[in-house]
Structures are given as C-alpha cells and as structure tokens.
Amino acid sequence: MEIRNKLRLLLAFSVVGILAVAVACASPAAEPQIIEVEKIVEVEVPVVVEKEVIKEVEKPVIKEVIKKEIVEVEKPVVIEKEVIKEVEVEKVVEKEIIVQVDREVVVEKEVTVDPLARFKPQEGIWEYIWDGAAPSSYYEGSNTALQVERGQLPAVGDRVSDEPLVIVGPDGIGEYGGSVKFAFFGTGDDNIAAEFANENLLRGSVSELGVRPHVAKAWEMSSDGTQFTFNLRNGMRWSDGEPFTADDYAFVWDEVNTNAEYTGLGGNAWTTGNYVVGGELGAFSKVDDYTVRWNFAAPYSAFLLRAASGATHGPSACDCDSIVRMPGAFTPKHYMKQFHPNYNSASDLQATAEAEGFESWTDLFWNKATATRNEEIPVVGAMSSVNGAAGARIWRLERNPYYFVVDPEGNQLPYLDALEGMLVGDLEILSLHAYSGQLDYQFRHSSILNLPLMSQNTEKGNFRIILRRHPNSAVVYVNQTCTGCDTAIYDLLRNLEFRKALSYGIDREELQAVAWYGTGTPRASLPLPEHPMYPGAEYEKLYIDFDPDLANGILDDLGLDKRDSEGMRLLPSGDTVKLWMNSPGKFIMNYDAMGELMVEQFRNNLGLDAFYKQDNNADLMSSRQLYIYQTLRADFWLNSHALPCCPYRNSHATEIQPWVASGGAEGVDPNADPVLAPIAKQVDLFNQGLTATTEDRNDIGAEIWKINAEQLYTIGLIGADPGAYGTGIVRKSLRNVLELTPRGQRAEVFFYAN
C-alpha cells in the first residue's frame, strides 16, 4: 500500500506540474485550438489620428560589415567587407491616415490549448532544401573571415563546393556568431559530436519516406533496381582543405571493409545485410573522380534509404552493434592511409600502434577513423572537433571552414562559431546545469522525469521547453524466443491470449500520471498517425483498455484458475505463475516506476506473482521474459528498436536475428515453429520491402505493424508523448530550432542567436 500512497502524491503533484507546463512549454510555433465566444461591448473612444511624418534624407550613409574582397573566379564571388556608400534618396513621406471609430467591438475569447498542437507536422520544416535560385556570392562568419585576412584560409568562394547544398531553416536566414552549450553523459556518449562530424550520401525525407540530395548531388537507380550511381559534388573538401573524391569511397571498400583481417574483429556490416542482397555482396566501382556506383545481384530499392540512414556512413540502424568498427562508406584516404598496412611496413605500423597504446594496426585504425576518438581526423560535417578526444572534460567543436552547405543568400553554414559539450558524470548534475541556465540546448538525457522542475525554472534559467512527440517512449517486450525461461512460463509468453490478459490488466492512466506527468495517450505499439506506415486507427486502441474482469476471465480459461493462500495464480504443476520484468532503470524514462507499478498491478489485478528488477545487461536480453524499453523511431524504413527496421532484432524475438544474419546457420528459424509464423511473415515482408517501390514499401510496412499490434509482441503503454528524448530545453534567444526533428537531420546547423 505504501507505493500506492506514493503514487497518489505523485499524481497530485503531476497535475500541478502539467498545469504549469501547459503555460511554460507552449511553443510559439504551435497553433493552439481556439474557442471563440463573442461579446459586443460599446465603448466611447475618441477619434484616432496617425501623425504625418515627413523625413527628408539627402545623402544617408549605408554601412556593410566585414572586409570586402572581390575575387575573379568562374562565377562571381563576393566576400563581405566594410563599404561606405553614399546613396541619393528621394524625399520619404509617410502617409497621413485618419481613422475614426464610433464604437469599439471587443471579442472575448476563451482560449484552450490543444496539448498536441506542437506535435502536428509543420509545413516547410520537414523539407528544408532550398528549391529557389542558387546564390552567386558567398559569405562567412567573422572567425573564418579573420583567418582569410591573415592568409590562413583561402577565400570563402574557393572553399565552398562548386555545387553547394542550399538549405534554409524554419526561421529563415540566420546571424553569425556565438556558441551553444550542451552536456553529455560519460565518455562514450558521443552521439552529438559524431553526427556533426559525419554526413550521409543522401538525406531522408520524412514526409514521403523518400530521399533528398546531400553529399551526393544526384543519383540514379537502374530500372531493375540493381544498380545505383551517385554523383558527388564537384569541389567538395574535407575540413583540412583536401579534395573529397571517389577515392575516399574506394579506399574504404577495397582496402578496409573487405579486409578480412580488419572486418573479422567485429566490423561485419558487409555480411549482415547492408550490402548483401540475394545472398551476394554488392560490387562497388569508382566511375570517375566524382561518381561512385554499387551493383547488386537482386533488386534493392531500399539501398537509397540505407544511404540516407547512416548505414553508408557510421552505424547501421539495423546492425547497430555489428558495424561499430566501420569507418562508413567513406573516410579521408589522404589521412587514414598512414595507419593502413598497404601503405606502411608491418613493423613500423605495429610500432606506431604500440606507441599509442594499441595491440594491433586494426585497433589503431579503428580509433583513428572515428571522429569522436580522434580530434585530428578531417571531417565533412558542419563542425570539426578541436578538443574532442575521448575523456575530454569540455568537448569543443568549431565551424568546419570547408563545409559544403550554404543558405539561399550564400552564407556558409553553420551560423554558430562553435558547439561546447560539457562532460558530466551524473544525470542529476546534468539537470542542474540545464535548468539553472548554464546550457543552451539539451534534449539528450533531458528526461520527462524533470518536467515539473523544468516548468518551475523557465524564467530563472531563461529557457523554453519543447516537447517532441515520440510514438512510444515505453512498451513491454514479451519474449517469444526466451532461452532461459521456465518451460511453463515460456509457453504462456508465447500464447496470444495470455499477452492479451497482461495488456488488459495494465492501468495505463495510472502509469500516465506517475511516469508521464499526464502527457501522451494510451496507445498500442505503432507509428504515429501521420506516418505513411500507420496501419489505421482501429489498431491504435487494440487490447489497451483497462479491463481486469476480462483479463481474469482469459486467465481462468487458460487453466490458471487455481490460486494459493495469497491469491497468486497457480500453474497446473502447483507452482505460482512467476513473472520477471526488467528495464534499463531510471534512464531516459522512469522505467523503474513503470516496472514497480505494473508488477503491483499484475499482482493485485490479475493474481500473477510478478517481480521487477533493473537490468541493463545486453548479454541477458535473450533470457528476459518481459522487458520495458522505448521503441518505434519509425521515421524511415530502417531504424533501431523498431519494426519494420529489424523485426528479428527486437527484445521480443532476439534469437531470430542471428538466424537471419547467418543465413540459417544460427539462431531460431521462425518458419520451423508454428507459434512464430506471424514473425516469419514479418521477416518475409521486411525482405520484400527491400526491393519495393516507395508506395508499396509503405503498404508493406503498414502490414508489418498490423501483425505487431494483433500479436502483442510489444505491449503498448503510453505514446504520442515526449518521454524518450522528446523533453528538452532551448535558450529563449536561440532561433531556427525545429519543433519536430526528423531522425537523421541535424537541425543545429541552422541555429543562431538574436
């Protein structure tokens, strides 16, 4: 009863907290729903006259900033500079306007805020690639302009690609200067820095689940879907000024990722699906200095999505653990060849490795190829590290002077001079830094757990709250391939009726009040309604009603109608139905609170002898019965923790993934087990999606989600919520901050302060 009393207190507190958040968190970008009640009030007012203002300007002086230098190139390039111009201006007269108001009409409005308004799709934000005329001149921030003046850098027109990518932020053209402070947790928490250093061949389009140009300015897929040709941007350079060419791809393919000595140590992306189609490894070829090509044995239309998801540069969404040793599809050959045996004697390379604390050249190469471990490696991303080696207390990233992206006016991005990451060893300390105003932008590890604290400190900390909607911040995975489960319990977990009983026995409103502070809504484990793979509203509410009577009836019908002296249900063997639930603990969500509460609900509502334990050991995933974690970042076809990315890699069926990856040599064959037939169908559909058109792929994805909802492999709790990395703070003066951030798109390149 103690936990129940605590929950009542938390519920009361959360109501107060959410009322505060409703005011404090309202985004200027969000349009509230308004209920208007008109009330006519007659008010006597005097005649209002706007004064005539006449201004005569003979020779005003117009001043432009920064030094100017005209450089003759193939196309005109103008560098900003200070210029004094005298301009003849005609007399300016502001018109006199007389407005007489006989009666003032007052409309009183009762305003209610739609809590989901900020989560609606925002036109013009999903697709930020500029489709207007390309700029003819280029400009830059003062820090790089100073380096040009000192002779340390070429002129900006000589640094920007001959064919730059032109993009625009939601607030339009930004202003140069300043830095943004954020925090990261632990030396391995390098996601932010890594994403700024890396770039993908293509960029994802969330609205269509298609792709857009990025590093590649254009691409072509053969009519049969087996050949993909990518045209790189002419004149693109690494952050040290060296040319970025097809050789940087060929080096990775021919000398790194197909090197058995290197890939045999853990980097097996080439055999886990990224480049294997029809049972054969794809073939890479360099067509010319700015053209690369892949050929596959079978149609592979999803390869374009791979090129936009990070699978061709950095960890694969589907093979996040198996590709960590890969440098991606490209790496700076001119720099990395000094760590490769094809360009150095074996003895010299081994000596270099040992001198830097590594056992072999492979370990040395991996560390040197990773921007978050090696601050010296050239990058193509918006920011390059100047103090970002593993273990650094302050992680400083500065503007890449050769970044290939500009805005429509020709300003080289990013607008910010720098990003500064602060290493913290405790999440409580991170929160204190964030909510006291020491951080400018924090979403990672800025948990919904702190929503009441955030709302209390918006003015003191000079920040606003942004709540980004996540499909399902927490679900319960029900293991269908448990390797260590008791046989009787395993049979229950694999029984759909038992999973229904578990779902009907969960009081989601109580969970919502305790762990979500009233945000989100009870829903099944599905994508959001605006997602092209959303299977329909009828699936969103499937099996989620709190109905203990129905749940108990199902359990009785399953032969679990006998109970012990404490009211716990008994198996036919006479043992209690003992269930174990695990989670990563108090991580991005308060999984501890969820687990403890659901265990209490199972015991009190269903008579199931349930227990909860915090356990984040990935090695034990296959033996877990019930596991609480996030899911469904389903922006693209391929994504982690989610169907339809890898229906065989999730916590509900971990032993099917090695079966797929090994071609049937390892793991569990879902086709050989009738109980797993729905998962076998999902795997088959997933493979069909690899070769399908975009429209057909969306239909296939919706079918996969239908199966997931019908079979309750993941029991949905609360969704359409800001729980998982969706609760963040932003300094009030910071502009071009996206309310909705598609996965794979770095919004921070737009940031500026005013």
Residue pairs with C-beta under 8 A, 6 or more apart in sequence:
3 596
3 597
3 600
4 600
7 510
7 513
7 514
7 597
10 513
10 514
11 510
11 513
11 514
13 452
14 452
14 513
14 514
14 517
14 518
15 513
15 518
16 452
17 451
17 452
17 455
17 517
17 518
18 451
18 517
18 518
18 519
20 452
20 455
20 456
21 451
21 452
21 454
21 455
21 465
21 467
21 517
21 519
22 113
22 115
24 454
24 455
24 458
24 464
24 465
25 118
25 454
25 455
25 464
25 465
25 466
25 467
26 32
26 113
26 118
27 118
27 464
27 466
27 739
29 118
29 122
29 170
29 739
30 117
30 118
30 120
30 739
31 117
31 120
32 111
32 112
32 113
32 114
32 117
33 112
33 113
33 114
33 117
34 109
34 111
34 112
35 109
35 110
35 111
35 112
36 107
36 109
36 110
37 108
37 109
37 110
38 107
38 108
39 106
39 107
39 108
40 105
40 106
41 104
41 105
41 106
42 103
42 104
43 103
43 104
43 106
45 101
45 104
47 98
47 99
47 100
47 101
48 99
48 100
48 101
49 96
49 98
49 99
50 96
50 97
50 98
50 99
51 96
52 93
52 94
52 95
52 96
53 93
53 94
54 91
54 92
54 93
54 94
55 91
55 92
55 93
55 94
56 91
56 92
57 89
57 91
57 92
58 89
59 86
59 87
59 88
59 89
60 87
60 89
61 84
61 85
61 86
62 85
62 87
63 82
63 83
63 84
64 80
64 81
64 82
64 83
64 85
65 80
65 81
65 82
66 79
66 80
66 81
66 82
66 142
66 145
67 79
67 80
67 81
67 82
67 145
67 149
68 78
68 79
68 80
68 81
68 82
68 83
69 79
69 81
69 148
69 155
70 78
70 79
71 77
71 79
71 155
71 157
71 158
73 157
73 158
74 162
75 136
76 136
76 137
77 136
77 137
77 138
77 155
77 156
77 157
77 158
78 137
78 138
78 139
78 157
79 138
79 139
79 140
79 145
79 148
79 155
79 156
79 157
80 139
80 140
80 145
115 519
116 469
116 720
118 466
118 467
118 469
118 739
119 467
119 468
119 469
119 720
119 740
121 207
121 530
121 740
122 170
122 738
122 739
122 740
124 170
125 170
125 738
125 739
125 740
126 205
126 206
126 207
126 740
126 742
127 205
127 207
127 212
128 167
128 168
128 169
128 170
128 745
128 750
129 165
129 166
129 167
129 203
129 212
129 213
130 166
130 167
130 168
130 407
130 408
132 166
132 408
133 408
134 164
134 166
135 166
135 406
135 407
135 408
135 409
135 410
136 410
137 157
137 410
138 156
138 157
138 160
138 406
138 410
138 411
138 412
139 156
139 409
139 410
139 411
139 412
140 148
140 156
140 176
140 401
140 411
140 412
141 176
141 177
141 399
141 412
141 415
141 417
142 176
142 177
143 398
143 399
143 417
144 153
144 156
144 399
144 401
144 412
145 156
147 153
147 401
148 154
148 155
148 156
153 159
153 401
154 241
156 412
159 237
159 241
159 401
159 402
159 412
160 235
160 402
160 403
160 404
160 406
160 412
161 233
161 234
161 235
161 236
161 237
161 404
162 233
162 234
162 235
163 217
163 233
163 234
163 235
163 236
164 233
164 404
164 405
164 406
165 213
165 214
165 217
165 233
165 404
165 405
165 406
166 405
166 406
166 407
166 408
167 405
167 406
167 407
167 413
167 749
167 750
168 407
168 408
168 750
169 407
169 735
169 736
169 747
169 750
170 736
170 737
170 738
170 750
171 735
171 736
171 750
173 407
173 408
173 409
173 411
174 407
174 411
174 415
174 735
174 736
174 750
174 751
174 752
175 415
175 752
175 753
175 754
176 411
176 415
176 417
176 752
177 415
177 416
177 417
177 752
177 753
178 416
178 417
178 752
178 753
179 416
179 417
179 418
179 419
179 420
180 416
180 418
180 419
180 420
180 440
180 441
180 731
180 734
180 748
180 751
181 419
181 420
181 421
181 422
181 438
181 439
181 440
181 441
182 192
182 419
182 420
182 421
182 422
182 439
182 440
182 441
182 442
182 444
183 421
183 422
183 423
183 424
183 430
183 433
183 434
183 439
183 442
183 445
184 190
184 191
184 192
184 193
184 395
184 421
184 422
184 423
184 424
184 444
184 445
185 423
185 424
185 425
185 427
185 430
185 444
185 445
186 423
186 425
187 390
187 391
187 423
188 390
189 444
189 445
190 372
190 390
191 444
192 419
192 421
192 444
193 371
193 372
193 383
193 385
193 388
193 395
193 397
193 421
194 314
194 370
194 371
194 372
195 381
195 746
196 381
196 382
196 383
196 397
196 419
196 746
196 748
197 371
197 372
197 379
197 381
197 383
197 384
197 385
197 397
198 310
198 313
198 314
198 328
198 371
198 379
198 380
198 381
199 214
199 215
199 313
199 380
199 381
200 214
200 215
200 307
200 308
200 309
200 310
200 312
200 313
200 744
201 214
201 215
201 216
201 219
201 230
201 307
201 308
201 312
201 313
201 329
202 211
202 212
202 213
202 214
202 215
202 216
202 219
202 304
202 307
202 308
203 211
203 212
203 213
203 214
203 308
203 744
203 745
204 210
204 211
204 212
204 305
204 308
204 309
204 635
204 636
204 742
204 743
204 744
204 745
205 211
205 212
206 635
206 636
206 742
206 743
208 532
208 694
209 305
209 532
209 533
209 635
209 636
209 637
209 694
209 697
209 698
210 304
210 694
211 219
211 304
211 305
211 307
211 308
212 308
213 219
214 308
215 232
215 233
215 236
215 380
215 404
216 230
216 231
216 232
216 233
216 307
217 231
217 232
217 233
218 230
218 231
219 228
219 229
219 230
219 231
219 304
219 307
220 228
220 229
221 227
221 228
221 301
221 304
222 228
224 299
225 299
225 300
225 301
225 691
226 295
226 296
226 297
226 298
226 299
226 300
227 293
227 294
227 295
227 296
228 293
228 294
228 295
228 300
228 303
228 304
228 307
229 287
229 291
229 292
229 293
230 291
230 292
230 293
230 307
231 290
231 291
232 244
232 245
232 246
232 290
232 291
232 292
233 290
233 404
234 290
235 243
236 243
236 244
236 380
236 404
237 243
237 244
237 402
237 404
238 244
238 332
238 334
238 335
238 378
238 379
238 380
238 402
239 378
239 379
239 380
239 384
239 400
239 401
239 402
239 403
240 332
240 335
240 378
240 402
241 402
242 332
242 334
242 335
242 378
244 330
244 380
245 289
245 290
246 286
246 287
246 288
246 289
246 290
246 291
246 292
247 286
247 289
247 333
248 330
248 331
248 332
248 333
249 284
249 286
249 292
249 329
249 330
250 284
250 286
250 292
250 333
251 330
251 331
251 333
251 336
251 337
252 327
252 328
252 329
252 330
252 331
253 284
253 329
254 284
255 340
255 342
256 262
256 327
256 331
256 340
256 365
257 263
257 267
257 269
257 270
257 326
257 327
258 270
261 362
262 325
262 362
262 365
263 269
263 270
263 325
265 325
265 362
266 322
266 324
266 325
267 322
267 323
267 324
267 325
267 326
267 366
268 322
268 323
269 275
269 311
269 316
269 319
269 322
269 323
269 326
270 276
270 281
271 281
271 661
272 316
272 318
272 319
272 322
272 323
272 661
273 316
273 318
273 319
273 660
273 661
274 306
274 311
274 312
274 316
274 318
274 319
274 323
275 281
275 282
275 294
275 296
276 282
277 296
277 297
277 298
277 299
277 300
277 690
278 296
278 297
278 298
279 297
279 663
280 296
280 297
280 298
282 294
282 295
282 296
282 297
282 300
283 294
283 295
283 296
284 292
284 293
284 294
285 292
285 293
285 294
285 295
286 292
286 293
287 293
294 303
296 303
298 691
299 690
299 691
300 690
300 691
301 690
301 691
301 692
301 693
301 694
301 697
302 637
302 638
302 689
302 690
302 691
302 692
302 697
305 636
305 637
305 638
306 312
306 316
306 638
307 329
308 636
308 744
309 316
309 317
309 636
309 638
309 639
309 744
310 316
310 317
310 744
311 317
311 318
311 319
311 323
311 638
312 328
312 329
313 328
313 329
313 330
314 326
314 328
315 323
315 324
315 326
316 322
316 323
316 638
317 636
317 638
317 639
317 640
317 645
318 638
318 640
318 645
318 646
318 649
320 640
322 661
325 362
325 366
327 336
327 369
327 370
331 369
332 377
332 378
335 376
335 377
335 378
336 365
336 368
336 369
336 377
337 343
338 344
339 349
339 352
339 361
339 364
339 365
339 368
339 369
340 349
340 361
340 365
341 349
341 361
344 352
349 361
349 364
350 360
350 361
352 361
352 364
353 359
353 360
353 361
353 363
353 364
356 364
358 364
358 367
367 373
367 374
368 374
368 377
369 377
370 377
371 377
371 379
371 381
371 384
371 385
371 388
372 385
372 388
372 390
373 389
373 390
374 389
375 385
375 386
375 387
375 388
375 389
378 384
379 385
379 400
380 400
380 403
380 404
381 400
381 403
382 399
382 400
382 403
382 405
382 413
382 414
382 746
382 748
382 749
383 397
383 398
383 399
383 400
383 414
383 418
383 419
384 397
384 398
384 400
385 395
385 396
385 397
386 396
386 397
386 398
387 394
387 395
387 396
388 395
388 396
388 397
388 421
392 423
393 422
393 423
394 420
394 421
394 422
394 423
395 420
395 421
395 422
395 423
396 418
396 419
396 420
396 421
397 418
397 419
397 420
397 421
398 417
398 418
399 414
399 416
399 417
399 418
403 412
403 413
403 414
405 412
405 413
405 749
406 412
406 413
407 413
413 749
413 750
414 748
414 749
414 750
414 751
415 736
415 750
415 751
415 752
416 748
416 751
416 752
419 748
422 433
422 439
424 430
424 433
427 445
427 447
430 442
430 445
430 446
431 446
431 447
431 450
431 453
433 439
434 442
434 446
434 461
434 463
434 729
435 450
435 453
435 454
435 457
435 461
435 463
435 729
436 457
436 460
436 461
437 460
437 461
437 462
437 463
439 729
440 730
440 731
440 734
441 728
441 729
441 730
441 731
441 734
441 737
441 748
441 751
442 728
442 729
443 466
443 468
443 725
443 726
443 727
443 728
444 725
445 588
446 725
446 727
446 728
446 729
447 588
447 589
447 590
447 723
447 727
448 473
448 515
448 516
448 517
448 519
448 589
448 590
448 721
448 722
448 723
448 726
448 727
449 586
449 589
449 590
450 727
451 465
451 517
451 519
451 727
452 517
454 465
454 727
454 729
455 465
457 463
458 464
458 465
461 729
462 731
462 732
463 729
463 730
463 731
463 732
464 729
464 730
464 732
465 727
465 728
465 729
465 730
466 727
466 728
466 729
466 730
466 737
466 739
467 519
467 722
467 726
467 727
468 722
468 725
468 726
468 727
468 728
468 739
468 740
468 741
469 528
469 720
469 721
469 722
469 726
469 740
470 630
470 632
470 633
470 719
470 720
470 721
470 722
470 723
470 724
470 725
470 726
471 526
471 527
471 528
471 531
471 631
471 632
471 633
471 634
471 719
471 720
472 523
472 525
472 526
472 630
472 631
472 632
472 714
472 716
472 717
472 718
472 719
473 516
473 520
473 588
473 589
473 630
473 718
473 719
473 721
473 722
473 723
473 724
473 726
474 515
474 589
474 591
474 594
474 628
474 629
474 630
474 717
474 718
474 723
474 724
475 525
475 628
475 629
475 630
475 631
475 632
475 714
475 715
475 716
475 717
476 502
476 581
476 598
476 626
476 627
476 628
476 714
476 715
476 717
477 624
477 626
477 627
477 628
477 629
477 631
477 650
477 651
477 652
477 713
477 714
478 493
478 499
478 502
478 625
478 626
478 652
478 712
478 713
478 714
478 715
479 485
479 493
479 622
479 624
479 625
479 626
479 627
479 651
479 652
479 653
479 654
480 493
480 494
480 652
480 653
480 675
480 676
480 679
480 713
481 622
481 653
481 654
481 655
481 656
481 668
481 676
482 490
482 493
482 622
482 623
482 624
482 625
483 622
483 623
483 655
484 622
484 623
485 493
485 623
485 625
486 578
488 571
488 572
488 573
488 575
489 577
489 578
489 579
489 625
492 498
492 558
492 577
493 499
493 625
494 675
495 558
496 711
496 712
497 554
497 557
497 558
498 554
498 555
498 558
499 711
499 712
499 715
500 543
500 551
500 554
500 712
501 551
501 552
501 554
501 555
501 558
501 606
502 551
502 602
502 606
502 712
502 715
503 543
503 544
503 712
503 715
504 543
504 545
504 546
504 547
504 548
504 550
504 551
504 554
505 546
505 548
505 551
505 601
505 602
505 605
505 606
505 608
506 546
506 598
506 601
506 715
506 717
507 546
507 601
507 605
508 522
508 544
508 546
508 717
508 718
509 522
509 546
510 597
510 601
511 594
511 597
511 598
511 717
511 718
512 518
512 519
512 520
512 521
512 522
512 718
514 590
514 593
514 594
514 597
515 589
515 590
515 593
515 594
515 597
515 718
515 723
516 718
516 721
516 723
519 718
519 721
519 722
519 723
520 718
520 719
520 720
520 721
520 722
520 723
521 718
521 719
521 720
521 721
522 544
522 716
522 717
522 718
522 719
523 540
523 541
523 544
523 716
523 718
523 719
523 720
524 539
524 540
524 541
524 542
524 543
524 544
524 709
524 716
524 719
525 631
525 632
525 708
525 709
525 713
525 714
525 715
525 716
525 719
526 534
526 535
526 539
526 540
526 632
526 705
526 708
526 709
526 716
526 719
527 533
527 534
527 632
527 634
527 705
528 534
528 719
528 720
529 537
529 540
531 634
532 698
532 701
533 634
533 644
533 698
533 701
533 702
533 704
533 705
534 702
534 705
535 702
535 703
535 705
535 706
535 709
536 702
536 706
539 705
539 706
539 709
539 710
540 709
542 709
542 710
543 712
543 715
544 716
548 605
548 606
551 605
551 606
552 605
552 606
552 607
555 561
555 569
555 606
555 607
555 608
559 572
560 569
560 570
560 571
560 577
561 569
562 569
562 570
563 569
563 570
563 607
564 570
564 576
567 607
568 576
568 577
568 603
568 607
568 608
568 609
569 576
569 577
569 606
569 607
569 608
569 609
570 576
570 577
571 577
576 609
577 608
577 609
578 609
578 610
578 611
579 602
579 608
579 609
579 610
579 611
579 625
579 626
580 610
580 611
580 612
580 613
580 624
580 625
580 626
581 595
581 598
581 599
581 610
581 611
581 612
581 613
581 625
581 626
581 627
581 628
582 595
582 612
582 613
582 614
582 615
582 620
582 624
582 625
582 626
582 627
582 628
583 591
583 592
583 594
583 595
583 612
583 614
583 615
583 616
583 627
583 628
583 629
584 591
584 614
584 615
584 616
584 629
585 591
585 592
585 614
585 616
586 592
586 614
587 616
588 630
588 723
588 724
588 725
589 630
589 723
589 724
591 614
591 628
591 629
592 612
592 614
594 628
594 717
595 612
595 613
595 614
595 628
596 612
598 610
598 612
598 628
599 610
599 611
599 612
602 608
602 610
603 609
603 610
615 624
621 627
621 651
621 654
622 654
622 655
624 651
627 651
629 641
629 651
630 641
630 723
630 724
631 641
631 642
631 650
631 714
632 641
632 642
632 643
632 719
633 639
633 640
633 641
633 642
633 743
634 642
634 643
634 644
634 645
634 701
635 742
635 743
635 744
636 743
636 744
637 644
637 645
637 689
637 697
637 701
638 645
639 645
639 743
640 646
641 650
642 650
643 650
643 682
643 704
643 705
643 708
644 682
644 685
644 686
644 689
644 700
644 701
644 704
644 705
646 657
646 686
647 653
647 656
647 679
647 682
647 683
647 686
647 704
647 708
648 656
648 657
648 659
648 660
648 670
648 679
648 682
648 683
648 686
649 656
649 657
650 713
650 714
652 713
652 714
653 668
653 670
653 676
653 679
653 713
655 667
655 668
656 667
656 668
656 670
656 676
656 679
656 683
657 667
658 666
658 667
659 666
659 667
659 668
659 669
659 670
660 667
660 683
661 667
668 676
670 676
670 677
670 679
670 680
670 683
671 677
671 680
678 707
678 710
678 711
679 713
681 707
682 704
682 707
682 708
685 700
685 703
685 704
686 700
686 704
688 700
689 696
689 697
689 700
689 701
692 700
708 714
709 716
730 737
731 753
733 753
733 754
734 751
734 752
734 753
735 751
735 752
735 753
735 754
736 747
736 750
736 751
736 752
737 747
737 751
738 747
738 750
741 747
